[in-house]
Amino acid sequence: MGSTGQFVVVVDDDKSVARAISRLLRAAGITVDTFTSGTAFLDQILSQPAYLPGCVILDVSMPGVDGLEVQRRLAGIPLPIIFITAHDVPEARDKALSAGAIGYLRKPFNTSQLIELVRSVMSA
């Protein structure tokens, strides 16, 4: 991925979920890059300033660096974040949204809602 803002990143430790979201977005004409850990994504974005997606879809619960920690470490980088989670914990939701997340969806989520949210961010 080289073009700043012209792609979406999906970060989910469950490879099947990451693949399914990627397929869904690609079918909608959206370019996607995937990572299966918060650490791998942070390494990429912090080591290459030109690597700047238009939107990040982050799983809340991941081993090691979870989604909320990824969001915290990216503070200051203008990056729209949509959280996805299998376990809707109100405290995590409040923390994510108060830190600037543009969405917080519970798995299984409405696929058209996710696509609309991503498209609205990518066209802004």
C-alpha positions as CSV (number, residue, x, y, z in Angstrom):
1,M,0.0,0.0,0.0
2,G,1.5,3.3,-0.9
3,S,-1.2,5.9,-1.5
4,T,-2.0,7.8,1.7
5,G,-5.6,7.6,2.7
6,Q,-6.7,5.4,-0.3
7,F,-7.1,2.2,1.7
8,V,-8.6,0.7,4.8
9,V,-6.7,-1.4,7.4
10,V,-8.3,-4.2,9.2
11,V,-6.6,-5.3,12.5
12,D,-8.1,-8.5,14.0
13,D,-6.3,-11.4,15.7
14,D,-8.9,-13.8,14.3
15,K,-7.6,-14.5,10.7
16,S,-11.0,-15.7,9.5
17,V,-12.7,-12.4,10.7
18,A,-10.0,-10.3,9.1
19,R,-10.4,-12.2,5.8
20,A,-14.2,-11.9,5.9
21,I,-14.1,-8.2,6.5
22,S,-11.4,-7.8,3.8
23,R,-13.5,-9.7,1.3
24,L,-16.6,-7.7,2.2
25,L,-14.8,-4.4,1.7
26,R,-13.1,-5.5,-1.5
27,A,-16.4,-6.6,-2.9
28,A,-17.6,-3.0,-2.2
29,G,-14.6,-1.7,-4.2
30,I,-12.5,-0.7,-1.2
31,T,-8.8,-1.4,-1.1
32,V,-7.8,-3.3,2.1
33,D,-4.7,-4.2,4.0
34,T,-4.9,-6.6,7.0
35,F,-2.9,-7.2,10.2
36,T,-3.5,-10.0,12.8
37,S,-2.0,-8.1,15.7
38,G,-2.0,-4.5,17.0
39,T,1.8,-4.7,17.3
40,A,2.3,-5.5,13.6
41,F,0.1,-2.6,12.6
42,L,1.8,-0.2,15.0
43,D,5.2,-1.3,13.7
44,Q,4.1,-0.6,10.1
45,I,2.4,2.8,10.7
46,L,5.0,4.2,13.1
47,S,8.0,3.1,11.0
48,Q,6.7,4.3,7.7
49,P,5.1,7.8,7.9
50,A,3.8,7.5,4.3
51,Y,1.7,4.5,5.3
52,L,-1.4,6.2,6.4
53,P,-4.7,4.5,5.7
54,G,-8.0,6.4,5.3
55,C,-9.6,4.3,8.0
56,V,-8.7,1.6,10.5
57,I,-11.1,-1.2,11.6
58,L,-9.8,-2.4,15.0
59,D,-10.8,-5.4,17.1
60,V,-11.1,-4.4,20.7
61,S,-9.8,-7.6,22.3
62,M,-6.5,-8.9,20.9
63,P,-3.6,-10.6,22.7
64,G,-0.7,-8.4,23.5
65,V,-1.6,-4.9,22.3
66,D,-5.4,-4.6,22.2
67,G,-7.4,-2.2,20.1
68,L,-7.8,0.4,22.8
69,E,-4.0,0.5,23.3
70,V,-3.5,0.8,19.5
71,Q,-5.9,3.8,19.6
72,R,-4.0,5.4,22.5
73,R,-0.6,5.0,20.8
74,L,-1.9,6.5,17.6
75,A,-3.2,9.6,19.4
76,G,-2.2,12.7,17.4
77,I,-2.3,10.9,14.1
78,P,-5.5,11.9,12.2
79,L,-6.8,8.4,11.7
80,P,-10.5,7.5,11.7
81,I,-11.0,4.3,13.8
82,I,-13.9,1.9,13.8
83,F,-13.9,-0.7,16.6
84,I,-15.4,-4.1,16.2
85,T,-15.9,-6.5,19.1
86,A,-17.5,-9.8,20.1
87,H,-17.8,-8.7,23.7
88,D,-19.6,-5.3,24.1
89,V,-18.1,-4.0,27.3
90,P,-19.7,-0.6,28.0
91,E,-16.5,0.8,29.6
92,A,-14.5,-0.2,26.5
93,R,-17.1,1.4,24.2
94,D,-17.1,4.6,26.2
95,K,-13.3,4.8,26.3
96,A,-13.0,4.2,22.5
97,L,-15.7,6.7,21.6
98,S,-14.4,9.4,24.0
99,A,-10.9,9.0,22.5
100,G,-12.3,9.8,19.1
101,A,-13.4,6.5,17.5
102,I,-16.0,7.1,14.8
103,G,-17.8,3.8,15.3
104,Y,-18.1,0.8,17.7
105,L,-19.8,-2.3,16.2
106,R,-20.6,-5.6,17.9
107,K,-19.9,-8.8,16.0
108,P,-21.8,-10.0,14.1
109,F,-22.4,-6.5,12.8
110,N,-24.6,-5.3,10.0
111,T,-22.3,-5.5,6.9
112,S,-24.0,-2.6,5.1
113,Q,-23.7,-0.4,8.2
114,L,-19.9,-1.1,8.2
115,I,-19.5,-0.4,4.5
116,E,-21.5,2.9,4.8
117,L,-19.4,4.0,7.7
118,V,-16.2,3.2,5.9
119,R,-17.3,4.9,2.7
120,S,-18.4,8.0,4.6
121,V,-14.9,8.3,6.1
122,M,-13.1,7.6,2.9
123,S,-15.1,10.2,1.0
124,A,-14.6,12.9,3.6
